[in-house]
Amino acid sequence: MAATCSHTPQCPTAASPDHEAAHTVSGHPEQGWSLLCNGVLLFEDTGELLPDGRVIAPRRLAAV
């Protein structure tokens, strides 16, 4: 999937460490996910699916 960012300045790419800072182009909170303009699918459990198919596991806090 190609990046769809047309913002000025451009949003971080999917490969950037701050890729979660990109603008949301399609939000579906009822389904638990959002599509960012850099092609990243961001899930409400903090998991991510990158445009190249890589998965970033949810970041969970340690139980205290």
PDB file of N, CA, C and O in Angstrom:
ATOM      1  N   MET A   1       0.845  -1.178   0.000  1.00  0.00           N
ATOM      2  CA  MET A   1       0.000   0.000   0.000  1.00  0.00           C
ATOM      3  C   MET A   1       0.886   1.234   0.000  1.00  0.00           C
ATOM      4  O   MET A   1       1.799   1.336   0.819  1.00  0.00           O
ATOM      5  N   ALA A   2       0.640   2.149  -0.880  1.00  0.00           N
ATOM      6  CA  ALA A   2       1.413   3.376  -0.960  1.00  0.00           C
ATOM      7  C   ALA A   2       0.928   4.362   0.096  1.00  0.00           C
ATOM      8  O   ALA A   2      -0.244   4.363   0.475  1.00  0.00           O
ATOM      9  N   ALA A   3       1.834   5.187   0.556  1.00  0.00           N
ATOM     10  CA  ALA A   3       1.460   6.227   1.517  1.00  0.00           C
ATOM     11  C   ALA A   3       0.506   7.202   0.846  1.00  0.00           C
ATOM     12  O   ALA A   3       0.644   7.505  -0.339  1.00  0.00           O
ATOM     13  N   THR A   4      -0.450   7.684   1.600  1.00  0.00           N
ATOM     14  CA  THR A   4      -1.461   8.577   1.040  1.00  0.00           C
ATOM     15  C   THR A   4      -1.396   9.969   1.646  1.00  0.00           C
ATOM     16  O   THR A   4      -2.359  10.730   1.552  1.00  0.00           O
ATOM     17  N   CYS A   5      -0.270  10.311   2.267  1.00  0.00           N
ATOM     18  CA  CYS A   5      -0.162  11.587   2.968  1.00  0.00           C
ATOM     19  C   CYS A   5      -0.027  12.748   1.993  1.00  0.00           C
ATOM     20  O   CYS A   5       0.826  12.752   1.105  1.00  0.00           O
ATOM     21  N   SER A   6      -0.893  13.726   2.189  1.00  0.00           N
ATOM     22  CA  SER A   6      -0.801  14.959   1.409  1.00  0.00           C
ATOM     23  C   SER A   6      -0.695  16.160   2.348  1.00  0.00           C
ATOM     24  O   SER A   6      -0.924  17.297   1.936  1.00  0.00           O
ATOM     25  N   HIS A   7      -0.345  15.903   3.617  1.00  0.00           N
ATOM     26  CA  HIS A   7      -0.225  16.973   4.602  1.00  0.00           C
ATOM     27  C   HIS A   7       1.085  17.730   4.426  1.00  0.00           C
ATOM     28  O   HIS A   7       2.070  17.191   3.922  1.00  0.00           O
ATOM     29  N   THR A   8       1.077  18.979   4.849  1.00  0.00           N
ATOM     30  CA  THR A   8       2.279  19.798   4.818  1.00  0.00           C
ATOM     31  C   THR A   8       2.532  20.298   6.234  1.00  0.00           C
ATOM     32  O   THR A   8       1.693  21.009   6.786  1.00  0.00           O
ATOM     33  N   PRO A   9       3.661  19.946   6.833  1.00  0.00           N
ATOM     34  CA  PRO A   9       4.676  19.028   6.358  1.00  0.00           C
ATOM     35  C   PRO A   9       4.130  17.606   6.346  1.00  0.00           C
ATOM     36  O   PRO A   9       3.147  17.298   7.020  1.00  0.00           O
ATOM     37  N   GLN A  10       4.783  16.745   5.570  1.00  0.00           N
ATOM     38  CA  GLN A  10       4.309  15.374   5.446  1.00  0.00           C
ATOM     39  C   GLN A  10       4.415  14.638   6.766  1.00  0.00           C
ATOM     40  O   GLN A  10       5.299  14.911   7.578  1.00  0.00           O
ATOM     41  N   CYS A  11       3.507  13.705   6.969  1.00  0.00           N
ATOM     42  CA  CYS A  11       3.502  12.869   8.161  1.00  0.00           C
ATOM     43  C   CYS A  11       4.677  11.888   8.103  1.00  0.00           C
ATOM     44  O   CYS A  11       5.220  11.630   7.029  1.00  0.00           O
ATOM     45  N   PRO A  12       5.065  11.347   9.254  1.00  0.00           N
ATOM     46  CA  PRO A  12       6.155  10.363   9.258  1.00  0.00           C
ATOM     47  C   PRO A  12       5.781   9.141   8.431  1.00  0.00           C
ATOM     48  O   PRO A  12       4.615   8.745   8.393  1.00  0.00           O
ATOM     49  N   THR A  13       6.757   8.549   7.776  1.00  0.00           N
ATOM     50  CA  THR A  13       6.510   7.339   7.000  1.00  0.00           C
ATOM     51  C   THR A  13       6.283   6.166   7.940  1.00  0.00           C
ATOM     52  O   THR A  13       6.533   6.262   9.141  1.00  0.00           O
ATOM     53  N   ALA A  14       5.808   5.065   7.385  1.00  0.00           N
ATOM     54  CA  ALA A  14       5.567   3.867   8.183  1.00  0.00           C
ATOM     55  C   ALA A  14       6.866   3.310   8.758  1.00  0.00           C
ATOM     56  O   ALA A  14       6.835   2.600   9.763  1.00  0.00           O
ATOM     57  N   ALA A  15       7.999   3.615   8.146  1.00  0.00           N
ATOM     58  CA  ALA A  15       9.300   3.132   8.620  1.00  0.00           C
ATOM     59  C   ALA A  15       9.904   4.030   9.699  1.00  0.00           C
ATOM     60  O   ALA A  15      10.893   3.652  10.326  1.00  0.00           O
ATOM     61  N   SER A  16       9.335   5.196   9.924  1.00  0.00           N
ATOM     62  CA  SER A  16       9.866   6.130  10.920  1.00  0.00           C
ATOM     63  C   SER A  16       9.518   5.670  12.334  1.00  0.00           C
ATOM     64  O   SER A  16       8.464   5.071  12.552  1.00  0.00           O
ATOM     65  N   PRO A  17      10.402   5.949  13.295  1.00  0.00           N
ATOM     66  CA  PRO A  17      10.113   5.571  14.682  1.00  0.00           C
ATOM     67  C   PRO A  17       8.831   6.227  15.220  1.00  0.00           C
ATOM     68  O   PRO A  17       8.168   5.669  16.094  1.00  0.00           O
ATOM     69  N   ASP A  18       8.488   7.400  14.702  1.00  0.00           N
ATOM     70  CA  ASP A  18       7.288   8.116  15.173  1.00  0.00           C
ATOM     71  C   ASP A  18       6.103   7.947  14.217  1.00  0.00           C
ATOM     72  O   ASP A  18       5.276   8.851  14.099  1.00  0.00           O
ATOM     73  N   HIS A  19       6.014   6.808  13.539  1.00  0.00           N
ATOM     74  CA  HIS A  19       4.970   6.594  12.523  1.00  0.00           C
ATOM     75  C   HIS A  19       3.545   6.711  13.073  1.00  0.00           C
ATOM     76  O   HIS A  19       2.615   6.968  12.309  1.00  0.00           O
ATOM     77  N   GLU A  20       3.361   6.528  14.372  1.00  0.00           N
ATOM     78  CA  GLU A  20       2.026   6.648  14.969  1.00  0.00           C
ATOM     79  C   GLU A  20       1.521   8.085  14.996  1.00  0.00           C
ATOM     80  O   GLU A  20       0.342   8.318  15.263  1.00  0.00           O
ATOM     81  N   ALA A  21       2.397   9.055  14.722  1.00  0.00           N
ATOM     82  CA  ALA A  21       2.022  10.467  14.724  1.00  0.00           C
ATOM     83  C   ALA A  21       1.322  10.896  13.437  1.00  0.00           C
ATOM     84  O   ALA A  21       0.872  12.038  13.337  1.00  0.00           O
ATOM     85  N   ALA A  22       1.221  10.012  12.460  1.00  0.00           N
ATOM     86  CA  ALA A  22       0.555  10.348  11.194  1.00  0.00           C
ATOM     87  C   ALA A  22      -0.940  10.584  11.433  1.00  0.00           C
ATOM     88  O   ALA A  22      -1.516  10.093  12.404  1.00  0.00           O
ATOM     89  N   HIS A  23      -1.537  11.331  10.542  1.00  0.00           N
ATOM     90  CA  HIS A  23      -2.972  11.632  10.641  1.00  0.00           C
ATOM     91  C   HIS A  23      -3.821  10.396  10.365  1.00  0.00           C
ATOM     92  O   HIS A  23      -3.455   9.541   9.559  1.00  0.00           O
ATOM     93  N   THR A  24      -4.957  10.319  11.044  1.00  0.00           N
ATOM     94  CA  THR A  24      -5.927   9.251  10.807  1.00  0.00           C
ATOM     95  C   THR A  24      -6.741   9.604   9.570  1.00  0.00           C
ATOM     96  O   THR A  24      -7.291  10.702   9.483  1.00  0.00           O
ATOM     97  N   VAL A  25      -6.822   8.679   8.608  1.00  0.00           N
ATOM     98  CA  VAL A  25      -7.634   8.917   7.424  1.00  0.00           C
ATOM     99  C   VAL A  25      -8.934   8.139   7.471  1.00  0.00           C
ATOM    100  O   VAL A  25      -9.891   8.474   6.773  1.00  0.00           O
ATOM    101  N   SER A  26      -8.969   7.100   8.294  1.00  0.00           N
ATOM    102  CA  SER A  26     -10.187   6.321   8.442  1.00  0.00           C
ATOM    103  C   SER A  26     -10.203   5.710   9.843  1.00  0.00           C
ATOM    104  O   SER A  26      -9.412   4.819  10.152  1.00  0.00           O
ATOM    105  N   GLY A  27     -11.101   6.195  10.672  1.00  0.00           N
ATOM    106  CA  GLY A  27     -11.192   5.703  12.040  1.00  0.00           C
ATOM    107  C   GLY A  27     -12.427   4.848  12.236  1.00  0.00           C
ATOM    108  O   GLY A  27     -13.524   5.224  11.821  1.00  0.00           O
ATOM    109  N   HIS A  28     -12.252   3.714  12.858  1.00  0.00           N
ATOM    110  CA  HIS A  28     -13.367   2.803  13.142  1.00  0.00           C
ATOM    111  C   HIS A  28     -13.292   2.339  14.595  1.00  0.00           C
ATOM    112  O   HIS A  28     -13.004   1.172  14.859  1.00  0.00           O
ATOM    113  N   PRO A  29     -13.550   3.248  15.541  1.00  0.00           N
ATOM    114  CA  PRO A  29     -13.433   2.891  16.952  1.00  0.00           C
ATOM    115  C   PRO A  29     -14.385   1.765  17.361  1.00  0.00           C
ATOM    116  O   PRO A  29     -14.095   1.019  18.296  1.00  0.00           O
ATOM    117  N   GLU A  30     -15.508   1.641  16.672  1.00  0.00           N
ATOM    118  CA  GLU A  30     -16.456   0.561  16.984  1.00  0.00           C
ATOM    119  C   GLU A  30     -15.874  -0.805  16.628  1.00  0.00           C
ATOM    120  O   GLU A  30     -16.305  -1.824  17.168  1.00  0.00           O
ATOM    121  N   GLN A  31     -14.900  -0.829  15.726  1.00  0.00           N
ATOM    122  CA  GLN A  31     -14.232  -2.068  15.338  1.00  0.00           C
ATOM    123  C   GLN A  31     -12.834  -2.165  15.943  1.00  0.00           C
ATOM    124  O   GLN A  31     -12.191  -3.212  15.860  1.00  0.00           O
ATOM    125  N   GLY A  32     -12.360  -1.072  16.554  1.00  0.00           N
ATOM    126  CA  GLY A  32     -11.095  -1.095  17.258  1.00  0.00           C
ATOM    127  C   GLY A  32      -9.861  -0.824  16.419  1.00  0.00           C
ATOM    128  O   GLY A  32      -8.769  -1.252  16.792  1.00  0.00           O
ATOM    129  N   TRP A  33      -9.998  -0.118  15.285  1.00  0.00           N
ATOM    130  CA  TRP A  33      -8.823   0.158  14.463  1.00  0.00           C
ATOM    131  C   TRP A  33      -8.949   1.496  13.750  1.00  0.00           C
ATOM    132  O   TRP A  33     -10.040   2.046  13.594  1.00  0.00           O
ATOM    133  N   SER A  34      -7.787   2.004  13.321  1.00  0.00           N
ATOM    134  CA  SER A  34      -7.707   3.232  12.537  1.00  0.00           C
ATOM    135  C   SER A  34      -6.641   3.059  11.462  1.00  0.00           C
ATOM    136  O   SER A  34      -5.625   2.400  11.683  1.00  0.00           O
ATOM    137  N   LEU A  35      -6.878   3.651  10.306  1.00  0.00           N
ATOM    138  CA  LEU A  35      -5.899   3.666   9.224  1.00  0.00           C
ATOM    139  C   LEU A  35      -5.247   5.035   9.207  1.00  0.00           C
ATOM    140  O   LEU A  35      -5.927   6.058   9.120  1.00  0.00           O
ATOM    141  N   LEU A  36      -3.932   5.049   9.290  1.00  0.00           N
ATOM    142  CA  LEU A  36      -3.185   6.301   9.245  1.00  0.00           C
ATOM    143  C   LEU A  36      -2.786   6.609   7.808  1.00  0.00           C
ATOM    144  O   LEU A  36      -2.749   5.708   6.969  1.00  0.00           O
ATOM    145  N   CYS A  37      -2.490   7.865   7.517  1.00  0.00           N
ATOM    146  CA  CYS A  37      -2.188   8.262   6.136  1.00  0.00           C
ATOM    147  C   CYS A  37      -0.887   7.664   5.614  1.00  0.00           C
ATOM    148  O   CYS A  37      -0.628   7.726   4.412  1.00  0.00           O
ATOM    149  N   ASN A  38      -0.067   7.093   6.479  1.00  0.00           N
ATOM    150  CA  ASN A  38       1.158   6.444   6.023  1.00  0.00           C
ATOM    151  C   ASN A  38       0.956   4.946   5.779  1.00  0.00           C
ATOM    152  O   ASN A  38       1.916   4.215   5.535  1.00  0.00           O
ATOM    153  N   GLY A  39      -0.297   4.498   5.846  1.00  0.00           N
ATOM    154  CA  GLY A  39      -0.621   3.104   5.556  1.00  0.00           C
ATOM    155  C   GLY A  39      -0.600   2.174   6.747  1.00  0.00           C
ATOM    156  O   GLY A  39      -0.843   0.977   6.591  1.00  0.00           O
ATOM    157  N   VAL A  40      -0.316   2.684   7.933  1.00  0.00           N
ATOM    158  CA  VAL A  40      -0.276   1.864   9.143  1.00  0.00           C
ATOM    159  C   VAL A  40      -1.691   1.653   9.664  1.00  0.00           C
ATOM    160  O   VAL A  40      -2.473   2.598   9.765  1.00  0.00           O
ATOM    161  N   LEU A  41      -2.016   0.396   9.995  1.00  0.00           N
ATOM    162  CA  LEU A  41      -3.262   0.089  10.701  1.00  0.00           C
ATOM    163  C   LEU A  41      -2.925   0.066  12.182  1.00  0.00           C
ATOM    164  O   LEU A  41      -2.069  -0.703  12.618  1.00  0.00           O
ATOM    165  N   LEU A  42      -3.590   0.898  12.944  1.00  0.00           N
ATOM    166  CA  LEU A  42      -3.343   1.027  14.373  1.00  0.00           C
ATOM    167  C   LEU A  42      -4.554   0.472  15.111  1.00  0.00           C
ATOM    168  O   LEU A  42      -5.681   0.911  14.879  1.00  0.00           O
ATOM    169  N   PHE A  43      -4.324  -0.488  15.996  1.00  0.00           N
ATOM    170  CA  PHE A  43      -5.414  -1.141  16.720  1.00  0.00           C
ATOM    171  C   PHE A  43      -5.520  -0.578  18.133  1.00  0.00           C
ATOM    172  O   PHE A  43      -4.533  -0.103  18.695  1.00  0.00           O
ATOM    173  N   GLU A  44      -6.718  -0.634  18.700  1.00  0.00           N
ATOM    174  CA  GLU A  44      -6.941  -0.041  20.015  1.00  0.00           C
ATOM    175  C   GLU A  44      -6.141  -0.721  21.116  1.00  0.00           C
ATOM    176  O   GLU A  44      -5.929  -0.119  22.169  1.00  0.00           O
ATOM    177  N   ASP A  45      -5.694  -1.945  20.912  1.00  0.00           N
ATOM    178  CA  ASP A  45      -4.869  -2.623  21.919  1.00  0.00           C
ATOM    179  C   ASP A  45      -3.399  -2.260  21.784  1.00  0.00           C
ATOM    180  O   ASP A  45      -2.551  -2.879  22.425  1.00  0.00           O
ATOM    181  N   THR A  46      -3.085  -1.267  20.962  1.00  0.00           N
ATOM    182  CA  THR A  46      -1.756  -0.730  20.638  1.00  0.00           C
ATOM    183  C   THR A  46      -0.966  -1.609  19.681  1.00  0.00           C
ATOM    184  O   THR A  46       0.203  -1.325  19.421  1.00  0.00           O
ATOM    185  N   GLY A  47      -1.561  -2.655  19.156  1.00  0.00           N
ATOM    186  CA  GLY A  47      -0.915  -3.437  18.108  1.00  0.00           C
ATOM    187  C   GLY A  47      -0.977  -2.672  16.795  1.00  0.00           C
ATOM    188  O   GLY A  47      -1.802  -1.773  16.628  1.00  0.00           O
ATOM    189  N   GLU A  48      -0.099  -3.034  15.863  1.00  0.00           N
ATOM    190  CA  GLU A  48      -0.042  -2.342  14.581  1.00  0.00           C
ATOM    191  C   GLU A  48       0.229  -3.327  13.453  1.00  0.00           C
ATOM    192  O   GLU A  48       0.873  -4.358  13.648  1.00  0.00           O
ATOM    193  N   LEU A  49      -0.271  -2.991  12.279  1.00  0.00           N
ATOM    194  CA  LEU A  49       0.040  -3.721  11.063  1.00  0.00           C
ATOM    195  C   LEU A  49       0.628  -2.706  10.094  1.00  0.00           C
ATOM    196  O   LEU A  49      -0.034  -1.744   9.704  1.00  0.00           O
ATOM    197  N   LEU A  50       1.888  -2.935   9.709  1.00  0.00           N
ATOM    198  CA  LEU A  50       2.575  -2.005   8.814  1.00  0.00           C
ATOM    199  C   LEU A  50       2.253  -2.343   7.361  1.00  0.00           C
ATOM    200  O   LEU A  50       1.885  -3.478   7.061  1.00  0.00           O
ATOM    201  N   PRO A  51       2.385  -1.374   6.458  1.00  0.00           N
ATOM    202  CA  PRO A  51       2.032  -1.599   5.053  1.00  0.00           C
ATOM    203  C   PRO A  51       2.793  -2.745   4.392  1.00  0.00           C
ATOM    204  O   PRO A  51       2.303  -3.335   3.429  1.00  0.00           O
ATOM    205  N   ASP A  52       3.980  -3.065   4.896  1.00  0.00           N
ATOM    206  CA  ASP A  52       4.753  -4.157   4.299  1.00  0.00           C
ATOM    207  C   ASP A  52       4.381  -5.523   4.877  1.00  0.00           C
ATOM    208  O   ASP A  52       5.002  -6.533   4.545  1.00  0.00           O
ATOM    209  N   GLY A  53       3.369  -5.549   5.740  1.00  0.00           N
ATOM    210  CA  GLY A  53       2.881  -6.806   6.302  1.00  0.00           C
ATOM    211  C   GLY A  53       3.455  -7.158   7.662  1.00  0.00           C
ATOM    212  O   GLY A  53       3.005  -8.114   8.293  1.00  0.00           O
ATOM    213  N   ARG A  54       4.447  -6.397   8.127  1.00  0.00           N
ATOM    214  CA  ARG A  54       5.000  -6.675   9.454  1.00  0.00           C
ATOM    215  C   ARG A  54       3.992  -6.330  10.528  1.00  0.00           C
ATOM    216  O   ARG A  54       3.199  -5.399  10.392  1.00  0.00           O
ATOM    217  N   VAL A  55       4.044  -7.111  11.609  1.00  0.00           N
ATOM    218  CA  VAL A  55       3.140  -6.915  12.740  1.00  0.00           C
ATOM    219  C   VAL A  55       3.945  -6.388  13.917  1.00  0.00           C
ATOM    220  O   VAL A  55       5.030  -6.891  14.211  1.00  0.00           O
ATOM    221  N   ILE A  56       3.414  -5.380  14.584  1.00  0.00           N
ATOM    222  CA  ILE A  56       3.996  -4.896  15.830  1.00  0.00           C
ATOM    223  C   ILE A  56       3.018  -5.304  16.929  1.00  0.00           C
ATOM    224  O   ILE A  56       1.868  -4.866  16.952  1.00  0.00           O
ATOM    225  N   ALA A  57       3.495  -6.148  17.832  1.00  0.00           N
ATOM    226  CA  ALA A  57       2.645  -6.672  18.901  1.00  0.00           C
ATOM    227  C   ALA A  57       2.207  -5.553  19.834  1.00  0.00           C
ATOM    228  O   ALA A  57       2.904  -4.549  19.984  1.00  0.00           O
ATOM    229  N   PRO A  58       1.042  -5.731  20.462  1.00  0.00           N
ATOM    230  CA  PRO A  58       0.577  -4.734  21.435  1.00  0.00           C
ATOM    231  C   PRO A  58       1.603  -4.549  22.551  1.00  0.00           C
ATOM    232  O   PRO A  58       2.268  -5.496  22.971  1.00  0.00           O
ATOM    233  N   ARG A  59       1.712  -3.323  23.015  1.00  0.00           N
ATOM    234  CA  ARG A  59       2.574  -3.004  24.147  1.00  0.00           C
ATOM    235  C   ARG A  59       1.718  -3.042  25.404  1.00  0.00           C
ATOM    236  O   ARG A  59       0.872  -2.173  25.618  1.00  0.00           O
ATOM    237  N   ARG A  60       1.935  -4.009  26.197  1.00  0.00           N
ATOM    238  CA  ARG A  60       1.117  -4.187  27.398  1.00  0.00           C
ATOM    239  C   ARG A  60       1.909  -3.757  28.621  1.00  0.00           C
ATOM    240  O   ARG A  60       3.113  -3.995  28.719  1.00  0.00           O
ATOM    241  N   LEU A  61       1.208  -3.118  29.553  1.00  0.00           N
ATOM    242  CA  LEU A  61       1.825  -2.735  30.807  1.00  0.00           C
ATOM    243  C   LEU A  61       1.911  -3.950  31.719  1.00  0.00           C
ATOM    244  O   LEU A  61       1.030  -4.810  31.703  1.00  0.00           O
ATOM    245  N   ALA A  62       2.951  -4.016  32.498  1.00  0.00           N
ATOM    246  CA  ALA A  62       3.101  -5.117  33.451  1.00  0.00           C
ATOM    247  C   ALA A  62       2.079  -4.966  34.573  1.00  0.00           C
ATOM    248  O   ALA A  62       1.849  -3.867  35.077  1.00  0.00           O
ATOM    249  N   ALA A  63       1.472  -6.082  34.954  1.00  0.00           N
ATOM    250  CA  ALA A  63       0.512  -6.060  36.063  1.00  0.00           C
ATOM    251  C   ALA A  63       1.273  -5.842  37.374  1.00  0.00           C
ATOM    252  O   ALA A  63       2.342  -6.411  37.595  1.00  0.00           O
ATOM    253  N   VAL A  64       0.702  -5.016  38.219  1.00  0.00           N
ATOM    254  CA  VAL A  64       1.370  -4.721  39.486  1.00  0.00           C
ATOM    255  C   VAL A  64       0.624  -5.314  40.641  1.00  0.00           C
ATOM    256  O   VAL A  64       1.043  -5.166  41.789  1.00  0.00           O
TER     257      VAL A  64
END
